[in-house]
């Protein structure tokens, strides 16, 4: 029985290019996480794959066929298989159980589990870089004196920056407490220091009063107190004169109702 890798090796280059595109982040497909035979796997919906093949990014890929019937023909190479999605493995946010179905046919409303990991060069490069860093750290005593001195200066500079940041945070807090006592509501030095902004914007402006920001929204105008003269009402309402009108009785607010009267008229012919 042929293995998964042997089956995938039989795929033509055009199909492999398409699957490589779908498995990469360039496709923009929504990848879900499921559990297949107790292992965590990635799966997707057929509609998401069709949408990716119709995107402008797919047109930039070289040596790719038309997306018509491509997803159906590529199932035979075991890059992905159709599955049924079941209940979650634990809570409602846990990955769902997926099981491979016997009938492998592509459909946009079906789900498919990935058996192809895609290009692994980034994983290999990251692993080699990690090993190189570990070896360099272990062999630090064998480094040339100039390199060890440079690393020492660099570490001292980083520690100095970290200490300066914490010192600035403590100084601004002490200055704020002093200004709250002598000049309420207080002054913050570098008010944007801990804000979600850029490095340069964190130090702009240099200082700012600790004034709470006003909430934007519609505010109802206060009702003028009873007994106030027109001048006071005009000042309280911001230049608008409000005149209170008392409730009128139904007889005064409504016109007199017209009653209809029906009279019997004798028949002339009788």
One Martini backbone bead per residue (centre of mass of N, CA, C, O) as a GRO file, in nm:
protein
  270
    1UNK     BB    1   0.095   0.037   0.024
    2UNK     BB    2   0.074   0.356  -0.029
    3UNK     BB    3   0.184   0.638   0.077
    4UNK     BB    4   0.143   0.967   0.117
    5UNK     BB    5   0.411   1.061  -0.017
    6UNK     BB    6   0.385   0.891  -0.276
    7UNK     BB    7   0.117   1.015  -0.373
    8UNK     BB    8   0.218   1.316  -0.381
    9UNK     BB    9   0.457   1.261  -0.590
   10UNK     BB   10   0.247   1.209  -0.841
   11UNK     BB   11   0.202   1.491  -0.876
   12UNK     BB   12   0.181   1.745  -1.061
   13UNK     BB   13   0.319   2.055  -1.072
   14UNK     BB   14   0.055   2.218  -1.094
   15UNK     BB   15  -0.085   2.099  -0.844
   16UNK     BB   16   0.140   2.170  -0.640
   17UNK     BB   17   0.118   2.478  -0.674
   18UNK     BB   18  -0.170   2.503  -0.571
   19UNK     BB   19  -0.128   2.370  -0.290
   20UNK     BB   20   0.091   2.567  -0.203
   21UNK     BB   21  -0.093   2.815  -0.206
   22UNK     BB   22  -0.319   2.712  -0.008
   23UNK     BB   23  -0.108   2.657   0.237
   24UNK     BB   24  -0.052   2.938   0.238
   25UNK     BB   25  -0.094   3.277   0.340
   26UNK     BB   26  -0.181   3.399   0.055
   27UNK     BB   27  -0.478   3.284   0.033
   28UNK     BB   28  -0.666   3.342   0.301
   29UNK     BB   29  -0.750   3.105   0.454
   30UNK     BB   30  -0.959   2.935   0.674
   31UNK     BB   31  -0.825   2.788   0.958
   32UNK     BB   32  -0.884   2.491   1.128
   33UNK     BB   33  -0.915   2.304   1.436
   34UNK     BB   34  -0.867   1.954   1.489
   35UNK     BB   35  -0.957   1.597   1.553
   36UNK     BB   36  -0.756   1.313   1.441
   37UNK     BB   37  -0.705   1.042   1.608
   38UNK     BB   38  -0.588   1.244   1.849
   39UNK     BB   39  -0.503   1.470   1.641
   40UNK     BB   40  -0.390   1.769   1.538
   41UNK     BB   41  -0.561   1.951   1.280
   42UNK     BB   42  -0.612   2.088   0.962
   43UNK     BB   43  -0.900   2.266   0.834
   44UNK     BB   44  -1.144   2.318   0.566
   45UNK     BB   45  -1.346   2.486   0.346
   46UNK     BB   46  -1.448   2.473   0.024
   47UNK     BB   47  -1.524   2.773  -0.011
   48UNK     BB   48  -1.241   2.885   0.065
   49UNK     BB   49  -1.086   2.761  -0.178
   50UNK     BB   50  -1.246   2.895  -0.406
   51UNK     BB   51  -1.188   3.187  -0.318
   52UNK     BB   52  -0.875   3.165  -0.350
   53UNK     BB   53  -0.883   3.091  -0.669
   54UNK     BB   54  -1.039   3.386  -0.723
   55UNK     BB   55  -0.807   3.547  -0.649
   56UNK     BB   56  -0.542   3.759  -0.724
   57UNK     BB   57  -0.314   3.575  -0.603
   58UNK     BB   58  -0.355   3.331  -0.803
   59UNK     BB   59  -0.271   3.487  -1.068
   60UNK     BB   60   0.046   3.513  -0.976
   61UNK     BB   61   0.076   3.225  -1.024
   62UNK     BB   62   0.271   2.993  -1.171
   63UNK     BB   63   0.169   2.722  -1.324
   64UNK     BB   64  -0.160   2.728  -1.336
   65UNK     BB   65  -0.460   2.619  -1.348
   66UNK     BB   66  -0.773   2.598  -1.359
   67UNK     BB   67  -1.023   2.579  -1.108
   68UNK     BB   68  -1.162   2.372  -1.270
   69UNK     BB   69  -1.174   2.067  -1.109
   70UNK     BB   70  -0.916   2.077  -0.926
   71UNK     BB   71  -1.014   1.991  -0.639
   72UNK     BB   72  -1.111   1.708  -0.728
   73UNK     BB   73  -0.839   1.593  -0.859
   74UNK     BB   74  -0.652   1.634  -0.588
   75UNK     BB   75  -0.756   1.406  -0.394
   76UNK     BB   76  -0.590   1.154  -0.510
   77UNK     BB   77  -0.308   1.279  -0.366
   78UNK     BB   78  -0.349   1.335  -0.051
   79UNK     BB   79  -0.358   1.642   0.054
   80UNK     BB   80  -0.671   1.595   0.100
   81UNK     BB   81  -0.970   1.525   0.301
   82UNK     BB   82  -1.278   1.428   0.361
   83UNK     BB   83  -1.493   1.544   0.629
   84UNK     BB   84  -1.652   1.510   0.941
   85UNK     BB   85  -1.811   1.712   1.176
   86UNK     BB   86  -1.822   1.723   1.518
   87UNK     BB   87  -1.776   1.736   1.829
   88UNK     BB   88  -1.629   1.856   2.080
   89UNK     BB   89  -1.367   1.765   2.295
   90UNK     BB   90  -1.494   1.980   2.500
   91UNK     BB   91  -1.557   2.259   2.480
   92UNK     BB   92  -1.688   2.493   2.264
   93UNK     BB   93  -1.370   2.591   2.193
   94UNK     BB   94  -1.287   2.330   2.103
   95UNK     BB   95  -1.192   2.102   1.909
   96UNK     BB   96  -1.308   1.907   1.659
   97UNK     BB   97  -1.426   1.628   1.539
   98UNK     BB   98  -1.280   1.424   1.277
   99UNK     BB   99  -1.391   1.230   0.985
  100UNK     BB  100  -1.342   1.011   0.743
  101UNK     BB  101  -1.483   0.965   0.436
  102UNK     BB  102  -1.544   0.749   0.179
  103UNK     BB  103  -1.655   0.985   0.003
  104UNK     BB  104  -1.450   1.156  -0.236
  105UNK     BB  105  -1.593   1.477  -0.265
  106UNK     BB  106  -1.631   1.784  -0.385
  107UNK     BB  107  -1.746   2.062  -0.171
  108UNK     BB  108  -1.830   2.371  -0.046
  109UNK     BB  109  -1.988   2.250   0.229
  110UNK     BB  110  -1.731   2.105   0.301
  111UNK     BB  111  -1.473   1.923   0.470
  112UNK     BB  112  -1.102   1.951   0.496
  113UNK     BB  113  -0.807   1.778   0.551
  114UNK     BB  114  -0.476   1.821   0.611
  115UNK     BB  115  -0.179   1.630   0.465
  116UNK     BB  116  -0.025   1.899   0.400
  117UNK     BB  117   0.250   2.111   0.502
  118UNK     BB  118   0.429   2.221   0.301
  119UNK     BB  119   0.663   2.438   0.324
  120UNK     BB  120   0.979   2.387   0.536
  121UNK     BB  121   1.204   2.616   0.525
  122UNK     BB  122   1.134   2.787   0.775
  123UNK     BB  123   1.170   2.563   0.984
  124UNK     BB  124   1.463   2.496   0.917
  125UNK     BB  125   1.581   2.781   0.956
  126UNK     BB  126   1.495   2.813   1.252
  127UNK     BB  127   1.650   2.566   1.360
  128UNK     BB  128   1.935   2.655   1.273
  129UNK     BB  129   1.934   2.923   1.430
  130UNK     BB  130   1.898   2.801   1.712
  131UNK     BB  131   2.155   2.629   1.711
  132UNK     BB  132   2.355   2.861   1.661
  133UNK     BB  133   2.287   3.021   1.922
  134UNK     BB  134   2.358   2.798   2.122
  135UNK     BB  135   2.653   2.760   2.036
  136UNK     BB  136   2.739   3.055   2.084
  137UNK     BB  137   2.676   3.054   2.390
  138UNK     BB  138   2.859   2.815   2.472
  139UNK     BB  139   3.122   2.956   2.308
  140UNK     BB  140   3.191   3.229   2.456
  141UNK     BB  141   3.487   3.177   2.575
  142UNK     BB  142   3.600   3.155   2.256
  143UNK     BB  143   3.587   3.430   2.200
  144UNK     BB  144   3.688   3.711   2.111
  145UNK     BB  145   3.760   3.990   2.293
  146UNK     BB  146   3.604   4.194   2.115
  147UNK     BB  147   3.325   4.045   2.122
  148UNK     BB  148   3.288   4.033   2.429
  149UNK     BB  149   3.298   4.340   2.470
  150UNK     BB  150   3.055   4.410   2.290
  151UNK     BB  151   2.844   4.244   2.452
  152UNK     BB  152   2.883   4.395   2.717
  153UNK     BB  153   2.799   4.676   2.614
  154UNK     BB  154   2.519   4.591   2.514
  155UNK     BB  155   2.405   4.495   2.788
  156UNK     BB  156   2.445   4.763   2.937
  157UNK     BB  157   2.264   4.933   2.753
  158UNK     BB  158   2.000   4.774   2.801
  159UNK     BB  159   1.995   4.812   3.109
  160UNK     BB  160   1.992   5.122   3.098
  161UNK     BB  161   1.724   5.157   2.950
  162UNK     BB  162   1.550   5.004   3.154
  163UNK     BB  163   1.621   5.185   3.399
  164UNK     BB  164   1.526   5.456   3.274
  165UNK     BB  165   1.229   5.380   3.244
  166UNK     BB  166   1.167   5.324   3.544
  167UNK     BB  167   1.264   5.599   3.648
  168UNK     BB  168   1.062   5.771   3.488
  169UNK     BB  169   0.805   5.646   3.610
  170UNK     BB  170   0.867   5.733   3.905
  171UNK     BB  171   0.899   6.040   3.863
  172UNK     BB  172   0.616   6.099   3.741
  173UNK     BB  173   0.460   6.003   3.990
  174UNK     BB  174   0.577   6.200   4.197
  175UNK     BB  175   0.503   6.461   4.043
  176UNK     BB  176   0.197   6.409   4.043
  177UNK     BB  177   0.153   6.408   4.350
  178UNK     BB  178   0.253   6.696   4.400
  179UNK     BB  179   0.050   6.843   4.201
  180UNK     BB  180  -0.209   6.751   4.343
  181UNK     BB  181  -0.153   6.917   4.605
  182UNK     BB  182  -0.064   7.214   4.470
  183UNK     BB  183  -0.205   7.147   4.157
  184UNK     BB  184  -0.492   7.098   4.087
  185UNK     BB  185  -0.516   6.786   3.912
  186UNK     BB  186  -0.245   6.766   3.778
  187UNK     BB  187   0.074   6.642   3.637
  188UNK     BB  188   0.196   6.496   3.340
  189UNK     BB  189   0.471   6.326   3.235
  190UNK     BB  190   0.437   6.189   2.963
  191UNK     BB  191   0.124   6.083   2.899
  192UNK     BB  192   0.217   5.866   2.648
  193UNK     BB  193   0.403   5.634   2.764
  194UNK     BB  194   0.157   5.394   2.793
  195UNK     BB  195   0.062   5.411   2.517
  196UNK     BB  196  -0.068   5.303   2.195
  197UNK     BB  197   0.220   5.399   2.054
  198UNK     BB  198   0.483   5.525   1.950
  199UNK     BB  199   0.792   5.617   2.042
  200UNK     BB  200   0.770   5.924   1.982
  201UNK     BB  201   0.469   5.962   2.090
  202UNK     BB  202   0.538   5.899   2.398
  203UNK     BB  203   0.694   6.210   2.414
  204UNK     BB  204   0.405   6.331   2.322
  205UNK     BB  205   0.387   6.539   2.527
  206UNK     BB  206   0.557   6.656   2.800
  207UNK     BB  207   0.281   6.781   2.920
  208UNK     BB  208  -0.027   6.734   3.133
  209UNK     BB  209  -0.329   6.761   3.235
  210UNK     BB  210  -0.551   6.585   3.463
  211UNK     BB  211  -0.805   6.567   3.249
  212UNK     BB  212  -1.096   6.455   3.190
  213UNK     BB  213  -1.266   6.321   2.946
  214UNK     BB  214  -1.519   6.400   2.751
  215UNK     BB  215  -1.827   6.286   2.685
  216UNK     BB  216  -1.986   6.198   2.411
  217UNK     BB  217  -2.311   6.354   2.387
  218UNK     BB  218  -2.631   6.391   2.469
  219UNK     BB  219  -2.768   6.667   2.645
  220UNK     BB  220  -2.981   6.770   2.870
  221UNK     BB  221  -3.153   7.032   2.952
  222UNK     BB  222  -3.206   7.227   3.204
  223UNK     BB  223  -3.445   7.312   3.408
  224UNK     BB  224  -3.599   7.576   3.501
  225UNK     BB  225  -3.673   7.731   3.767
  226UNK     BB  226  -3.913   7.817   3.960
  227UNK     BB  227  -3.970   8.168   3.941
  228UNK     BB  228  -3.815   8.266   3.712
  229UNK     BB  229  -3.705   8.492   3.521
  230UNK     BB  230  -3.632   8.557   3.196
  231UNK     BB  231  -3.328   8.616   3.244
  232UNK     BB  232  -3.261   8.353   3.397
  233UNK     BB  233  -3.358   8.156   3.181
  234UNK     BB  234  -3.163   8.256   2.962
  235UNK     BB  235  -2.900   8.176   3.118
  236UNK     BB  236  -2.962   7.867   3.183
  237UNK     BB  237  -3.029   7.800   2.855
  238UNK     BB  238  -2.816   7.939   2.662
  239UNK     BB  239  -3.031   8.161   2.517
  240UNK     BB  240  -3.300   8.003   2.581
  241UNK     BB  241  -3.644   8.038   2.582
  242UNK     BB  242  -3.864   7.897   2.829
  243UNK     BB  243  -4.209   7.817   2.821
  244UNK     BB  244  -4.458   7.746   3.030
  245UNK     BB  245  -4.735   7.527   2.983
  246UNK     BB  246  -5.028   7.453   3.077
  247UNK     BB  247  -5.272   7.247   3.126
  248UNK     BB  248  -5.549   7.169   2.954
  249UNK     BB  249  -5.856   7.123   2.914
  250UNK     BB  250  -6.059   6.945   2.715
  251UNK     BB  251  -6.251   7.184   2.652
  252UNK     BB  252  -6.011   7.382   2.554
  253UNK     BB  253  -5.842   7.187   2.350
  254UNK     BB  254  -6.122   7.114   2.234
  255UNK     BB  255  -6.352   7.106   2.028
  256UNK     BB  256  -6.664   7.098   1.979
  257UNK     BB  257  -6.875   6.858   1.959
  258UNK     BB  258  -7.048   6.697   1.700
  259UNK     BB  259  -7.376   6.618   1.684
  260UNK     BB  260  -7.585   6.372   1.559
  261UNK     BB  261  -7.913   6.397   1.405
  262UNK     BB  262  -8.204   6.188   1.380
  263UNK     BB  263  -8.481   6.210   1.157
  264UNK     BB  264  -8.804   6.149   1.088
  265UNK     BB  265  -8.946   6.107   0.764
  266UNK     BB  266  -9.208   6.124   0.592
  267UNK     BB  267  -9.371   5.966   0.353
  268UNK     BB  268  -9.498   6.093   0.065
  269UNK     BB  269  -9.638   5.837  -0.075
  270UNK     BB  270  -9.822   5.755   0.182
   0.00000   0.00000   0.00000
